[in-house]
Structure formats: C-alpha cells, structure tokens
C-alpha cells in the first residue's frame, strides 16, 4: 500500500528537523525545488503538515504519553516522527479522515524498517482517534514552549500579550510583498499577481501588499511579479524598519549583515541610481544570493562584499549616510515561520548573541558619517539583544535618538519604547521585530 506523497515528504522533513537538526524553511525550499511534480495544493499541504506538527510538538508529545506505554522521548527517531505526524492530523485536522492518517503513519513506520512496530503504532493512533477526553495540560505545554521561555514571556510581556503572541505564533504567518516602486506601481503589481492567481491587498504601508493564494495560483517565485523583480517577499516589520530609517535619493548605504538582501533591495529602491548600497555578509553563498536578488530586481547600484562584520574595516570609517545593522539574533520573532526555533534556543545562546551584536555595533557606529543614521534591528524580543544594545548606542556610542513616533502606523504604535525604539510582538500583521533609529552627532 502506498503512502500519500504529501505525507511522505512531510514525514521526511519532520525527521530531518527533529532528529538531524535541519531547518524547516530550508528543507521545504529544497523539497519544492527538486520535486517539480508538486502542485500548489501539494506544497500547501506539505507546509501545513510540517509547520503544524512542529508548532504543536510539545503538546503532541504530551498527548502521545497519555495513550502510549512507551513515552515519545524513548521511541526510535523515525517511529516517533511518524506517530507525531499521525497525532497532529488526528488532533488538529478535522478534514483529514482518521483512517487515512493512521494508515499512512503505519506505512511510514513499515517503510522505515520497523515492520515489527507497526502494530504498536496502529494501536496508539487508534486509541488517540477514539479518545474524547484529554488531561488538562500545563500552560507551557499548551503554548508549545519550553517552561523557561514561557515564564520569560509572561514576566516581560504579561499574560494578555503573551496569550495574543502565542495565538499568532501558532497561526498562519502573513505573506507580504514589498513593491519596488522605482520599477513598478502598486496597482500594476496587484494586477499582475491577479493574472497569476494571487489576490493582493494594500496594508499599513504604502509599498506593502498582503497576499492570498488562489486555488490554481502559480508558485509565487514563478509569478511575473517576482521573476521580473517588481516586488520582493518581505515581512511588514522588516519593510517598516528601512522605511523608518528613510534613506534619501543619492545616499550611500551600508548593509552589514545583508543576506538574503531584503533591506538592501529596499534601500536601493529608495536611494535610486544616484545613490549606492554596499551589502556585506559572511559567506560566499550568502553574498551570491544577494547578488542574484539584486540582478533580478535590476539594481546595478548594489555592490556586494564577503566580510565578517565583527572585523573593523578602516576603509568604511565615516563613509555612509545610513548603516543598516540588522543583526544575528535568537530569532524568536519568526517562530511562526521557523517553528523549531522555540525548542532550540537557550538562555546561554541569547546572552552570547547579545555579545556578538555588541561587537558588530562597535564597528557599525564608526562607519556612519557625522549627521548620518544607524538602523539597529533584530527579529527577536529579548531585552539583552534589543533594549540593552540600544542603550549602549545612546550611552557609549553617543548617538542621538531619531523620533520615529509620527511615522509608525497607529496599529503598531503600542510597541513604541521611547521616541526611537519599536518592539513588535508576533501578530496577524507582522513577525516579532525590534527597530531603533539613531543619528550620529555632527560633533566628531
């Protein structure tokens, strides 16, 4: 008996993420790149199965332990992943027939070389399908977060904001495009997308659109809009960060940790051909990705360089009107897109990343011209990585705060911290993101 290809591919990705340390978004991208036979619907089903299982992993394991004699933690890796996938479908997907979910999970175990355990899997899943009353799970388990992280969120954001954030993290992340306004108009992009089966609607920002996939829509990367570089997939918060820094026509911009290049391309769009953007990153692969995206969008005034942002480059000292320091971080703000992050990040790693950011910022502030601007941002929500390093910029680097309050959309203004910092939590509008904008004193 065969296994539905969507479940088989989802199972393989889940195994790679849970048991081999792979990243879900990269495995999904690679799978879709080499499996040309997959329809748009197939892709959506696979993505839903992978994200749904990973997002609910802690609660799923808790439920497995309620009905299985062998705890999930002690199961063989592929057996555990097959059971988890089956439980996700049984507990969270009403539209999936229980028999199909059970049958395919059993077959996945059989094809993984565990013929002798198929009866066990069948029994556990059938018991779950019949069970109507489940134990009340602890709050952190229901939230699908490690205890320490759930406690931290409660302490920093309170019960109401934490509950709203978790609801968003375990929901569907918004899909947003930024229109390259120097190459097209919002109206034309909406029309072109409709021709490829996508519905686009305007958002809080004039250059941003939220997308809804039509039933027979072409893969987004194959649409005319993306292929021709008329727009770029980018989260609303990331778009807002460059908009708040507001580079002008003719400005010279440096993007220190640029890959895959979303902020580089936004800056290039705003500064125009009379300006320039130098985009740097650590590896050749990342730099080539920036180059590919810049060529696709037709921005010849983007220059790339492989460079370690921790190492000071004297040739860059006080050369830039704007330095973009969107720095490596714990990524807690994008858990909705990369659900495994919540199970991998540690408090020690957060402290280490905050130190790494400080090392990069010590160079970044030196690259800004007197009177120029610094954009410091992250896609996370921890005080060490965000407010503490922002305080260093003010107190030790002696940069002045830019007043961004009037430029922040009202729907996001609840995240303002003082006049120049914005801490967004994951929501139906955007990822979790920290933005701060600074000006270097003319007095040097």
Beta strands, then each sheet from edge to edge (+ up, - down):
strand 1: 176-179
strand 2: 198-202
strand 3: 208-213
strand 4: 231-233
strand 5: 252-255
strand 6: 276-281
strand 7: 302-306
strand 8: 320-326
strand 9: 368-378
strand 10: 400-401
strand 11: 416-417
strand 12: 421-424
strand 13: 433-439
sheet 1: 2+ 3- 1+ 4-
sheet 2: 7+ 6+ 5+ 8+ 9+ 13- 10+
sheet 3: 7+ 6+ 5+ 8+ 9+ 13- 12+ 11-
end
